[in-house]
């Protein structure tokens, strides 16, 4: 992982809560859509973001400025650990005063906002209202999608609960950021304004947002908690048992992890699992990011093996699978 990163150390057995938060889904979609529009990309989020009025696009452009990742806390939910109501959050933004937003900017940027925030500092409450207008314009179109994905969010809450109960929260966190990884007990992810945070002892609040969004949002500054919003994984239809390894990793990754009982070349990994080499590479990359597998080069070959964490996770989940349900 090149460039600056943020490292967030979290106890694998930390208390965890999953919030069903439609407001953050709309916020994530708005950020992704405006980001893609500014890059000239024709993506689904960019097309959806066409609903946002011009002043709303300009307001969100502050949050997605290239090379920046920090914004005022007021755009995140007022109660991160609770389920949200989009109209109520929009009204909250509209009700913020100049003094409240100005104080938030001061706390965020230590009294010295970067150049792209200077204009906001001159009319902070108007900026918050512009963000609210953009979110309100999106919500009508997003609400049906949010409701259709309710099964995926319930599944994710069950998966997170099972992982947390077995001390495997680190694996969940590694996949909670599209480009994140687990490393030495920390969640590590690219961040142009990276920070190093010891969050051991804090409540972890996970907020699954709309499926397939290439965006994550976090708030690492709240007292007593770490808040991470990320795309809800999975697809509609039958799902593995939420307490099984297939649900934690996906069935393909669980199969690959079980197959790595010794060091194997990538070609053998693909052949043994009856999947295309490109597919095997993608899933092995995810196992490496989760700290469950390692890769090394030997001549022209890439060799893959389980890590100690991967072996421990297999033992943990296999032991749970052998335990009769009545003994849980």
Beta strands, then each sheet from edge to edge (+ up, - down):
strand 1: 5-9
strand 2: 16-18
strand 3: 181-183
strand 4: 186-190
strand 5: 196-198
strand 6: 203-209
strand 7: 217-219
strand 8: 225-231
strand 9: 264-265
strand 10: 293-298
strand 11: 301-306
sheet 1: 3+ 4- 1+ 5+
sheet 2: 2+ 6+ 8+ 7-
sheet 3: 9+ 11- 10+
end
